[in-house]
Structures are given as structure tokens and as C-alpha cells.
Amino acid sequence: MKKTSKDFLKKIMAVSCPSGFEQPVQRLISAEMKKLADKVRTDVHGNVIAVKNEGAPLRLMLAGHCDEIGFMITHVDGEGFISVATIGGVDPAIVPGMRVKIHGRRGPVTGVIGRKPIHLMQAEDRGKGVKLEHLWIDIGAKNRKDAEKSVAVGDVATFDVGYDELKNNIVVARGFDDRIGSFIVVETMRLLARKKPKVAVYGVSTVQEEVGLRGARTSAYGIDPHVGIAIDVGFAADYPGANKKRVGDIKLGGGPILHLGPNINPAVAKLLDAAARKAKVKTQMQAEPRATGTDANAIQLTRAGVAAGLISVPNRYMHTPVEAVHLGDVENCAKLLAAFIMQLTPTTSFIPK
């Protein structure tokens, strides 16, 4: 990966943005898109929409969501300890002992997630599952009045961990689900910047996917695309105890994941496979017998229906603070998408045959 792209990835991964509070990262993405697209705008929900070759007869939409899971403050008790609810699918088992950053309206605040020490638990409670209502955030406040100088009900928080590199081109961070998708949308627009696609290309960094595919639904309605490709992360199965019978034999570094199933338009699936072959990008296949839990679902069901596709980056440890992806897979997703777009024409048909 080129240094400029890697630097941009590190920059956007340093920003924490739970669903509904994405504007800090969207400002960075919008600024980068303005270097690459003909027009860039931000809609009322906060989706960043960049377009190249606007006015072409066939409209294509790329969608990667920039939001991540997190927490929202629901209560501050008399001693200054903070209760929270989850934003998106947070696993309570990974929460105890984590550091968090509260993104308060009065500025950022560091906190830790506390729990009763194991020494003081009853023996029968030690093996029980963790419940969020038994945890709290401690910011070191003396009491409620002291805490409320820094935080308030409705403020949001995220895990306070950053981007780091492992061996063999593998990187880890919180929020790769799915900030890496927004990054790939930008990288695809970068690859197209000096090309002349025959179709209109709308690159969208969507919001609020983790709470119901909301940004993809509204942005797709506004764009009214003929074809839409969601870029997300997919389940890797190259770790101890993984159920390959359920998700397939998916590996980090094995290439982008393509998908087949009722959420995926058959013509789009064939064209993605053909583009991969032309671009010499190795891919992996994941079966999707139902609607996917991705922006592809919302896009497919927009207006009178859209020819939808999905391309995913293999991801270990999804919805944890240490999500892991392979940079080679990330690069190849953008390369494949650019090849897919360049083979489209105004008369390309997506009617299933």
C-alpha cells in the first residue's frame, strides 16, 4: 500500500465515531474525496456522497459505512459512576477492564470500565456471563456533580485503543467494521481519478449501519442507483475453533470475499468474478442464504429495487477492539472494484437470466 494511502488509513482510524456521531471522520473523508471526485456533498443524515461522471445514463453506487459500535451514557449515580447502553452489537464479555474515551459535549474524557474484583465475587458468580448493567465507567469523579462537569447523559463513548501493526501485513484496530469499507470507497475513487468510466460513479461513506443500515437506505433512495455495491468486512475462519462449516474457509490474505445468495444480483456476481479475473485478484467465496446484515440489504430494497452486490474484507475478531485485516486484501478490494466499474457500459443489463 502506498504511503499516502496508509497515512490516510491511520488518520481515519484514529477517529472514534459511534453510529449517529460520525461527523469527525466524515469531515476527513469528505476532504479526501474532494481531491478525487467531480462533486462531493454531505446529506442531512451525514452520509458523504462523492460523484464522478455525473449525468451518465447508468448510475453505480459504492457504499462503505464509517460508523462503529460504542456506548451512550444513560445515568450518572450519586458517587459519579456512569451507566451506559450499547450502540450496536457490543459483546459484554469483552468490556470489563477496558479503557474508553467519552466524546463529551465539553470535550474528550478518559474512563475505565469497572467491575467487582474476582476475589470478592461469590464462587457461583465467577463463571457467569457478564451483563452490562453490572458494569460502570469510572472517570475518577468525586461525585455526580463532579462527573457532570465533564460528561452528561447522551454523551457517547468508544474503546480507547488505536491502530497497530502485526506481522505479515496484518493490522489491528477498533472500528475496521466498517471504516475499512469507507477507506476502500475512497481508494476506489482514487484509482478511478485518472480514468474515464462510462457510468456515473457515486462513492458513499454511509452512516448508522450498526443500528439498522440507515445511511445506506437514505443515500440510495436519493441517488436512485441502477447497481449498488456494499463494501464491508466478512468473517474470517483462520483462528482456533472457527466454524468453517458455517462461514467457509476464509483466510486473511486470501483475497477479497465475494458473496452469492438472494441479496446478490446474479449479473453483478458474474461481473465481479469477471473483474477479479481480469485484474488478477484472487478471491474467496462466502455463501449468503439470507439477507446479509450489510448495506447491500438496504440498497437492494431501495425504491423499485437495485441490482446489489457485496465485497468484503476478511476480518478476525469482529466487534472487538482488536479487529484484524490484511492490507493486501484491502488493496485488492479497491483494485477489483475499479476493474468492475471500468467494464460497465450504459447498456449493461442486470436483469437475472
One Martini backbone bead per residue (centre of mass of N, CA, C, O) as a GRO file, in nm:
protein
  353
    1MET     BB    1   0.096   0.036   0.022
    2LYS     BB    2   0.078   0.348   0.002
    3LYS     BB    3   0.166   0.599   0.207
    4THR     BB    4  -0.077   0.788   0.166
    5SER     BB    5  -0.291   0.571   0.227
    6LYS     BB    6  -0.186   0.480   0.504
    7ASP     BB    7  -0.210   0.756   0.639
    8PHE     BB    8  -0.516   0.781   0.599
    9LEU     BB    9  -0.595   0.533   0.758
   10LYS     BB   10  -0.476   0.622   1.030
   11LYS     BB   11  -0.642   0.882   1.051
   12ILE     BB   12  -0.936   0.749   1.055
   13MET     BB   13  -0.871   0.541   1.294
   14ALA     BB   14  -0.831   0.774   1.519
   15VAL     BB   15  -1.136   0.799   1.491
   16SER     BB   16  -1.435   0.824   1.683
   17CYS     BB   17  -1.763   0.673   1.555
   18PRO     BB   18  -2.055   0.635   1.638
   19SER     BB   19  -2.361   0.593   1.580
   20GLY     BB   20  -2.465   0.931   1.499
   21PHE     BB   21  -2.126   1.032   1.528
   22GLU     BB   22  -1.951   1.080   1.228
   23GLN     BB   23  -1.827   1.368   1.148
   24PRO     BB   24  -1.519   1.355   1.202
   25VAL     BB   25  -1.467   1.145   0.968
   26GLN     BB   26  -1.630   1.279   0.736
   27ARG     BB   27  -1.448   1.524   0.700
   28LEU     BB   28  -1.202   1.363   0.600
   29ILE     BB   29  -1.340   1.221   0.360
   30SER     BB   30  -1.438   1.472   0.211
   31ALA     BB   31  -1.159   1.599   0.163
   32GLU     BB   32  -1.049   1.360  -0.006
   33MET     BB   33  -1.274   1.347  -0.226
   34LYS     BB   34  -1.218   1.636  -0.350
   35LYS     BB   35  -0.954   1.518  -0.505
   36LEU     BB   36  -1.133   1.281  -0.688
   37ALA     BB   37  -1.397   1.432  -0.750
   38ASP     BB   38  -1.642   1.636  -0.886
   39LYS     BB   39  -1.837   1.581  -0.633
   40VAL     BB   40  -1.931   1.691  -0.291
   41ARG     BB   41  -2.152   1.569  -0.026
   42THR     BB   42  -2.372   1.629   0.258
   43ASP     BB   43  -2.623   1.500   0.417
   44VAL     BB   44  -2.867   1.501   0.668
   45HIS     BB   45  -2.729   1.225   0.795
   46GLY     BB   46  -2.398   1.228   0.693
   47ASN     BB   47  -2.352   1.146   0.419
   48VAL     BB   48  -2.094   1.085   0.189
   49ILE     BB   49  -2.107   1.222  -0.154
   50ALA     BB   50  -1.948   1.105  -0.441
   51VAL     BB   51  -1.887   1.215  -0.790
   52LYS     BB   52  -1.850   1.057  -1.115
   53ASN     BB   53  -1.996   1.124  -1.405
   54GLU     BB   54  -2.234   1.288  -1.403
   55GLY     BB   55  -2.518   1.187  -1.617
   56ALA     BB   56  -2.501   0.916  -1.669
   57PRO     BB   57  -2.721   0.660  -1.744
   58LEU     BB   58  -2.551   0.493  -1.531
   59ARG     BB   59  -2.583   0.407  -1.184
   60LEU     BB   60  -2.329   0.386  -0.929
   61MET     BB   61  -2.288   0.237  -0.598
   62LEU     BB   62  -2.080   0.298  -0.320
   63ALA     BB   63  -2.065   0.127   0.014
   64GLY     BB   64  -1.928   0.251   0.325
   65HIS     BB   65  -1.916   0.228   0.665
   66CYS     BB   66  -1.802   0.451   0.942
   67ASP     BB   67  -1.923   0.320   1.174
   68GLU     BB   68  -1.938   0.225   1.526
   69ILE     BB   69  -1.925   0.090   1.810
   70GLY     BB   70  -2.074   0.157   2.148
   71PHE     BB   71  -2.172   0.421   2.380
   72MET     BB   72  -2.430   0.543   2.617
   73ILE     BB   73  -2.527   0.765   2.840
   74THR     BB   74  -2.784   0.712   3.112
   75HIS     BB   75  -2.612   0.746   3.394
   76VAL     BB   76  -2.547   0.924   3.710
   77ASP     BB   77  -2.438   0.879   4.009
   78GLY     BB   78  -2.368   1.000   4.326
   79GLU     BB   79  -2.048   0.894   4.286
   80GLY     BB   80  -1.987   0.917   3.952
   81PHE     BB   81  -2.102   0.675   3.811
   82ILE     BB   82  -2.139   0.513   3.486
   83SER     BB   83  -2.400   0.445   3.272
   84VAL     BB   84  -2.470   0.219   2.989
   85ALA     BB   85  -2.538   0.182   2.647
   86THR     BB   86  -2.553   0.032   2.350
   87ILE     BB   87  -2.398   0.072   2.022
   88GLY     BB   88  -2.469  -0.190   1.908
   89GLY     BB   89  -2.272  -0.500   1.897
   90VAL     BB   90  -2.186  -0.554   2.212
   91ASP     BB   91  -1.969  -0.752   2.401
   92PRO     BB   92  -1.966  -0.788   2.740
   93ALA     BB   93  -1.709  -0.980   2.774
   94ILE     BB   94  -1.496  -0.737   2.667
   95VAL     BB   95  -1.536  -0.486   2.869
   96PRO     BB   96  -1.382  -0.541   3.110
   97GLY     BB   97  -1.103  -0.320   3.166
   98MET     BB   98  -1.155  -0.100   2.972
   99ARG     BB   99  -1.079   0.164   2.785
  100VAL     BB  100  -1.226   0.493   2.745
  101LYS     BB  101  -1.388   0.738   2.529
  102ILE     BB  102  -1.544   1.034   2.596
  103HIS     BB  103  -1.764   1.229   2.380
  104GLY     BB  104  -1.803   1.520   2.488
  105ARG     BB  105  -1.944   1.837   2.480
  106ARG     BB  106  -1.671   1.920   2.671
  107GLY     BB  107  -1.499   1.685   2.583
  108PRO     BB  108  -1.264   1.463   2.634
  109VAL     BB  109  -1.285   1.145   2.826
  110THR     BB  110  -1.141   0.935   3.052
  111GLY     BB  111  -1.203   0.578   3.102
  112VAL     BB  112  -1.318   0.297   3.300
  113ILE     BB  113  -1.418  -0.039   3.321
  114GLY     BB  114  -1.595  -0.168   3.584
  115ARG     BB  115  -1.551  -0.434   3.839
  116LYS     BB  116  -1.576  -0.672   4.041
  117PRO     BB  117  -1.364  -0.847   4.195
  118ILE     BB  118  -1.300  -1.182   4.199
  119HIS     BB  119  -1.245  -1.204   4.512
  120LEU     BB  120  -1.560  -1.082   4.576
  121MET     BB  121  -1.692  -1.317   4.459
  122GLN     BB  122  -1.897  -1.551   4.422
  123ALA     BB  123  -1.847  -1.861   4.312
  124GLU     BB  124  -2.118  -1.872   4.131
  125ASP     BB  125  -2.033  -1.592   3.966
  126ARG     BB  126  -1.760  -1.640   3.803
  127GLY     BB  127  -1.900  -1.810   3.545
  128LYS     BB  128  -2.068  -1.588   3.456
  129GLY     BB  129  -2.208  -1.378   3.264
  130VAL     BB  130  -2.189  -1.068   3.136
  131LYS     BB  131  -2.342  -0.761   3.244
  132LEU     BB  132  -2.384  -0.433   3.181
  133GLU     BB  133  -2.540  -0.355   3.455
  134HIS     BB  134  -2.257  -0.450   3.621
  135LEU     BB  135  -2.133  -0.196   3.496
  136TRP     BB  136  -1.883   0.079   3.469
  137ILE     BB  137  -1.781   0.416   3.458
  138ASP     BB  138  -1.457   0.556   3.542
  139ILE     BB  139  -1.334   0.910   3.587
  140GLY     BB  140  -1.267   1.007   3.897
  141ALA     BB  141  -1.503   1.102   4.045
  142LYS     BB  142  -1.646   1.222   4.342
  143ASN     BB  143  -1.928   1.287   4.195
  144ARG     BB  144  -2.186   1.391   4.019
  145LYS     BB  145  -2.104   1.687   3.995
  146ASP     BB  146  -1.820   1.628   3.892
  147ALA     BB  147  -1.896   1.458   3.642
  148GLU     BB  148  -2.093   1.690   3.512
  149LYS     BB  149  -1.846   1.867   3.416
  150SER     BB  150  -1.778   1.639   3.168
  151VAL     BB  151  -2.060   1.488   3.162
  152ALA     BB  152  -2.355   1.341   2.989
  153VAL     BB  153  -2.643   1.256   2.902
  154GLY     BB  154  -2.574   1.122   2.565
  155ASP     BB  155  -2.305   1.053   2.565
  156VAL     BB  156  -2.021   0.908   2.405
  157ALA     BB  157  -1.841   0.588   2.358
  158THR     BB  158  -1.512   0.436   2.322
  159PHE     BB  159  -1.263   0.254   2.263
  160ASP     BB  160  -0.914   0.311   2.379
  161VAL     BB  161  -0.795   0.226   2.077
  162GLY     BB  162  -0.565   0.154   1.818
  163TYR     BB  163  -0.351   0.143   1.566
  164ASP     BB  164  -0.184  -0.158   1.443
  165GLU     BB  165   0.099  -0.382   1.388
  166LEU     BB  166   0.168  -0.679   1.256
  167LYS     BB  167   0.245  -0.936   1.094
  168ASN     BB  168   0.215  -0.982   0.757
  169ASN     BB  169   0.016  -0.723   0.691
  170ILE     BB  170  -0.122  -0.695   0.971
  171VAL     BB  171  -0.399  -0.518   1.113
  172VAL     BB  172  -0.517  -0.324   1.404
  173ALA     BB  173  -0.855  -0.232   1.526
  174ARG     BB  174  -1.100  -0.027   1.595
  175GLY     BB  175  -1.347  -0.011   1.332
  176PHE     BB  176  -1.316  -0.181   1.067
  177ASP     BB  177  -1.616  -0.198   1.142
  178ASP     BB  178  -1.632  -0.007   0.845
  179ARG     BB  179  -1.391   0.187   0.775
  180ILE     BB  180  -1.261   0.016   0.548
  181GLY     BB  181  -1.491   0.069   0.348
  182SER     BB  182  -1.454   0.373   0.317
  183PHE     BB  183  -1.161   0.352   0.226
  184ILE     BB  184  -1.221   0.188  -0.036
  185VAL     BB  185  -1.388   0.401  -0.170
  186VAL     BB  186  -1.159   0.604  -0.189
  187GLU     BB  187  -0.957   0.419  -0.344
  188THR     BB  188  -1.137   0.381  -0.591
  189MET     BB  189  -1.148   0.682  -0.666
  190ARG     BB  190  -0.843   0.700  -0.704
  191LEU     BB  191  -0.827   0.494  -0.945
  192LEU     BB  192  -1.046   0.676  -1.121
  193ALA     BB  193  -0.932   0.970  -1.157
  194ARG     BB  194  -0.770   0.885  -1.451
  195LYS     BB  195  -1.037   0.787  -1.554
  196LYS     BB  196  -1.319   0.678  -1.793
  197PRO     BB  197  -1.605   0.618  -1.712
  198LYS     BB  198  -1.937   0.520  -1.845
  199VAL     BB  199  -2.032   0.582  -1.555
  200ALA     BB  200  -2.184   0.667  -1.269
  201VAL     BB  201  -2.002   0.748  -0.965
  202TYR     BB  202  -2.093   0.663  -0.627
  203GLY     BB  203  -1.928   0.760  -0.332
  204VAL     BB  204  -2.011   0.616  -0.007
  205SER     BB  205  -2.023   0.730   0.330
  206THR     BB  206  -2.188   0.574   0.567
  207VAL     BB  207  -2.443   0.565   0.817
  208GLN     BB  208  -2.589   0.372   1.066
  209GLU     BB  209  -2.547   0.055   1.034
  210GLU     BB  210  -2.539  -0.059   1.340
  211VAL     BB  211  -2.869   0.055   1.358
  212GLY     BB  212  -3.004  -0.024   1.043
  213LEU     BB  213  -2.901   0.078   0.757
  214ARG     BB  214  -2.967   0.395   0.723
  215GLY     BB  215  -2.772   0.544   0.522
  216ALA     BB  216  -2.816   0.360   0.275
  217ARG     BB  217  -3.117   0.407   0.242
  218THR     BB  218  -3.111   0.721   0.191
  219SER     BB  219  -2.887   0.745  -0.027
  220ALA     BB  220  -3.014   0.552  -0.235
  221TYR     BB  221  -3.273   0.708  -0.277
  222GLY     BB  222  -3.131   0.967  -0.389
  223ILE     BB  223  -2.962   0.830  -0.624
  224ASP     BB  224  -3.087   0.591  -0.780
  225PRO     BB  225  -2.958   0.320  -0.851
  226HIS     BB  226  -2.884   0.039  -1.055
  227VAL     BB  227  -2.613  -0.012  -0.888
  228GLY     BB  228  -2.489  -0.180  -0.578
  229ILE     BB  229  -2.196  -0.167  -0.360
  230ALA     BB  230  -2.090  -0.326  -0.083
  231ILE     BB  231  -1.848  -0.250   0.179
  232ASP     BB  232  -1.707  -0.493   0.397
  233VAL     BB  233  -1.695  -0.728   0.643
  234GLY     BB  234  -1.574  -1.062   0.701
  235PHE     BB  235  -1.559  -1.384   0.807
  236ALA     BB  236  -1.312  -1.537   0.947
  237ALA     BB  237  -1.144  -1.893   0.974
  238ASP     BB  238  -0.820  -1.844   1.098
  239TYR     BB  239  -0.891  -1.977   1.392
  240PRO     BB  240  -0.944  -2.110   1.679
  241GLY     BB  241  -1.259  -2.276   1.645
  242ALA     BB  242  -1.362  -2.234   1.378
  243ASN     BB  243  -1.661  -2.235   1.162
  244LYS     BB  244  -1.639  -2.343   0.840
  245LYS     BB  245  -1.931  -2.450   0.789
  246ARG     BB  246  -2.057  -2.156   0.814
  247VAL     BB  247  -1.828  -1.943   0.655
  248GLY     BB  248  -1.587  -2.082   0.561
  249ASP     BB  249  -1.249  -2.075   0.413
  250ILE     BB  250  -1.140  -1.795   0.554
  251LYS     BB  251  -0.863  -1.569   0.484
  252LEU     BB  252  -0.607  -1.389   0.556
  253GLY     BB  253  -0.478  -1.302   0.235
  254GLY     BB  254  -0.698  -1.450   0.025
  255GLY     BB  255  -0.887  -1.221  -0.033
  256PRO     BB  256  -1.162  -1.119  -0.135
  257ILE     BB  257  -1.507  -1.131  -0.071
  258LEU     BB  258  -1.753  -1.312  -0.215
  259HIS     BB  259  -2.112  -1.336  -0.299
  260LEU     BB  260  -2.399  -1.563  -0.251
  261GLY     BB  261  -2.746  -1.480  -0.307
  262PRO     BB  262  -3.046  -1.304  -0.268
  263ASN     BB  263  -2.876  -1.023  -0.226
  264ILE     BB  264  -2.747  -1.110  -0.507
  265ASN     BB  265  -2.693  -1.026  -0.814
  266PRO     BB  266  -2.610  -1.230  -1.070
  267ALA     BB  267  -2.474  -1.025  -1.263
  268VAL     BB  268  -2.287  -0.901  -1.054
  269ALA     BB  269  -2.137  -1.157  -0.974
  270LYS     BB  270  -2.015  -1.210  -1.257
  271LEU     BB  271  -1.868  -0.934  -1.288
  272LEU     BB  272  -1.687  -0.962  -1.040
  273ASP     BB  273  -1.543  -1.217  -1.132
  274ALA     BB  274  -1.435  -1.102  -1.400
  275ALA     BB  275  -1.274  -0.868  -1.271
  276ALA     BB  276  -1.083  -1.042  -1.105
  277ARG     BB  277  -0.952  -1.186  -1.342
  278LYS     BB  278  -0.851  -0.932  -1.493
  279ALA     BB  279  -0.695  -0.820  -1.222
  280LYS     BB  280  -0.567  -1.059  -1.063
  281VAL     BB  281  -0.776  -1.141  -0.824
  282LYS     BB  282  -0.802  -1.306  -0.545
  283THR     BB  283  -1.074  -1.505  -0.420
  284GLN     BB  284  -1.356  -1.549  -0.201
  285MET     BB  285  -1.628  -1.756  -0.077
  286GLN     BB  286  -1.966  -1.664   0.039
  287ALA     BB  287  -2.249  -1.771   0.178
  288GLU     BB  288  -2.602  -1.620   0.135
  289PRO     BB  289  -2.916  -1.738   0.222
  290ARG     BB  290  -2.965  -1.445   0.315
  291ALA     BB  291  -2.983  -1.160   0.431
  292THR     BB  292  -2.767  -0.929   0.482
  293GLY     BB  293  -2.591  -0.728   0.740
  294THR     BB  294  -2.586  -0.497   0.509
  295ASP     BB  295  -2.604  -0.244   0.278
  296ALA     BB  296  -2.709  -0.439   0.054
  297ASN     BB  297  -2.994  -0.465   0.164
  298ALA     BB  298  -3.088  -0.170   0.141
  299ILE     BB  299  -3.023  -0.129  -0.158
  300GLN     BB  300  -3.199  -0.353  -0.288
  301LEU     BB  301  -3.479  -0.212  -0.144
  302THR     BB  302  -3.481   0.032  -0.320
  303ARG     BB  303  -3.754   0.117  -0.425
  304ALA     BB  304  -3.769  -0.099  -0.712
  305GLY     BB  305  -3.477  -0.179  -0.707
  306VAL     BB  306  -3.141  -0.318  -0.681
  307ALA     BB  307  -2.839  -0.411  -0.802
  308ALA     BB  308  -2.667  -0.617  -0.586
  309GLY     BB  309  -2.357  -0.607  -0.394
  310LEU     BB  310  -2.064  -0.785  -0.236
  311ILE     BB  311  -1.765  -0.681  -0.059
  312SER     BB  312  -1.502  -0.833   0.146
  313VAL     BB  313  -1.310  -0.819   0.440
  314PRO     BB  314  -1.126  -1.006   0.612
  315ASN     BB  315  -1.216  -1.077   0.970
  316ARG     BB  316  -1.096  -1.064   1.284
  317TYR     BB  317  -1.267  -0.996   1.569
  318MET     BB  318  -1.545  -0.892   1.555
  319HIS     BB  319  -1.644  -0.651   1.772
  320THR     BB  320  -1.362  -0.553   1.864
  321PRO     BB  321  -1.057  -0.386   1.954
  322VAL     BB  322  -0.904  -0.630   1.746
  323GLU     BB  323  -0.933  -0.596   1.455
  324ALA     BB  324  -0.839  -0.797   1.163
  325VAL     BB  325  -0.638  -0.715   0.873
  326HIS     BB  326  -0.535  -0.723   0.530
  327LEU     BB  327  -0.382  -0.509   0.313
  328GLY     BB  328  -0.408  -0.679   0.055
  329ASP     BB  329  -0.718  -0.701   0.060
  330VAL     BB  330  -0.775  -0.401   0.047
  331GLU     BB  331  -0.640  -0.337  -0.223
  332ASN     BB  332  -0.804  -0.558  -0.391
  333CYS     BB  333  -1.079  -0.433  -0.363
  334ALA     BB  334  -1.021  -0.173  -0.523
  335LYS     BB  335  -0.919  -0.310  -0.781
  336LEU     BB  336  -1.180  -0.468  -0.843
  337LEU     BB  337  -1.379  -0.229  -0.853
  338ALA     BB  338  -1.245  -0.076  -1.083
  339ALA     BB  339  -1.279  -0.307  -1.290
  340PHE     BB  340  -1.585  -0.325  -1.274
  341ILE     BB  341  -1.650  -0.033  -1.364
  342MET     BB  342  -1.487  -0.037  -1.646
  343GLN     BB  343  -1.699  -0.265  -1.771
  344LEU     BB  344  -1.915  -0.066  -1.780
  345THR     BB  345  -2.225   0.030  -1.936
  346PRO     BB  346  -2.520   0.180  -2.030
  347THR     BB  347  -2.620  -0.135  -2.128
  348THR     BB  348  -2.602  -0.282  -1.883
  349SER     BB  349  -2.738  -0.582  -1.753
  350PHE     BB  350  -2.937  -0.696  -1.441
  351ILE     BB  351  -3.109  -0.912  -1.548
  352PRO     BB  352  -3.211  -1.203  -1.471
  353LYS     BB  353  -3.132  -1.544  -1.633
   0.00000   0.00000   0.00000
